[in-house]
Amino acid sequence: MKIAVTSQNRKTVTDHPGRCRKFWIYTIEDGQVASKRLLELSKAESFHDSDSHEPHPLDDIDVLITASTGRGLTRRLSRKEIQLQVSNESDPDTAVRQFLESGST
């Protein structure tokens, strides 16, 4: 499983996922974080500026964790079978851990 977390400032879970260009990507194996890396998108690759019908660098994730979202991105992710999770947790590692512990996978 792969989980992406919006983190425009590279420190916290941020909002505005449509405009976000920095995502922490967590690879999950056996319910635990196996790896974590930063993915930086170009402006043209942001959800807001990219074509929702074209391939996207985040198409291979299973879950997107963010601080807020709008209806357009919710629909776009749903079409690609990506689960959306809004979190009020500011620390990305903690947000992922809480998601895993919630059994929402």
C-alpha positions in Angstrom: 0.0 0.0 0.0 1.1 3.6 -0.7 -0.1 6.6 1.3 0.6 10.2 0.2 0.4 13.1 2.6 0.1 16.7 1.5 3.1 18.6 2.9 3.8 21.8 1.0 6.2 22.9 3.7 7.8 19.5 4.1 7.0 19.6 7.9 3.2 19.4 8.5 0.1 18.0 6.9 -1.1 20.9 4.8 -4.4 21.9 3.1 -5.2 22.8 -0.5 -4.2 19.4 -1.9 -5.2 20.6 -5.4 -2.4 23.1 -5.4 0.1 21.1 -3.3 3.3 20.1 -5.0 5.1 18.3 -2.2 3.9 15.0 -0.8 5.4 12.5 1.6 5.0 9.1 0.1 4.8 6.2 2.6 5.1 2.6 1.5 3.3 0.3 3.9 4.1 -3.4 4.3 2.4 -5.7 6.8 0.7 -2.7 8.4 4.0 -0.8 9.1 5.8 2.0 7.3 8.6 0.4 5.2 9.8 3.5 3.6 9.1 7.3 3.3 10.2 9.6 0.5 9.4 13.2 -0.6 7.8 13.6 -4.0 8.0 17.1 -5.5 5.7 17.8 -8.5 6.1 20.6 -11.0 3.3 23.2 -11.1 1.9 21.6 -14.2 1.6 18.3 -12.3 -0.4 19.7 -9.4 -3.9 18.3 -9.3 -5.3 21.7 -10.0 -3.2 22.3 -13.2 -3.1 18.7 -14.5 -5.7 17.0 -16.7 -7.7 14.6 -14.6 -8.0 12.2 -17.5 -4.3 11.9 -18.1 -1.8 9.8 -16.1 -0.6 11.5 -12.9 2.5 10.8 -10.7 0.2 10.0 -7.8 -2.0 7.5 -9.6 -0.2 4.6 -7.9 -1.2 5.7 -4.3 -4.0 4.0 -2.4 -4.7 6.8 0.1 -4.2 10.6 0.2 -4.1 12.2 3.6 -4.6 16.0 3.7 -5.8 18.7 6.1 -8.8 19.7 3.8 -10.2 19.1 0.4 -12.9 20.2 -2.1 -15.5 18.3 -4.0 -13.6 18.4 -7.3 -10.5 16.6 -5.9 -12.7 14.2 -4.0 -14.4 13.2 -7.3 -11.1 12.9 -9.1 -9.6 10.7 -6.5 -12.7 8.5 -6.3 -12.6 7.9 -10.1 -9.0 6.6 -9.6 -10.1 4.6 -6.6 -7.8 6.6 -4.3 -9.2 6.8 -0.7 -9.2 10.4 0.7 -8.6 11.0 4.4 -8.9 14.4 5.9 -6.9 14.6 9.1 -6.6 17.3 11.8 -3.2 15.9 12.8 -0.3 18.2 11.8 2.5 15.7 11.9 2.6 13.5 8.7 4.1 10.5 10.5 1.5 10.6 13.2 -1.3 11.1 10.6 -0.2 8.0 8.8 0.1 6.0 12.0 -3.4 7.1 13.1 -4.8 6.1 9.7 -3.2 2.7 9.9 -4.4 2.2 13.5 -8.0 3.2 12.5 -8.3 0.2 10.3 -9.5 2.3 7.4 -7.3 0.5 4.9 
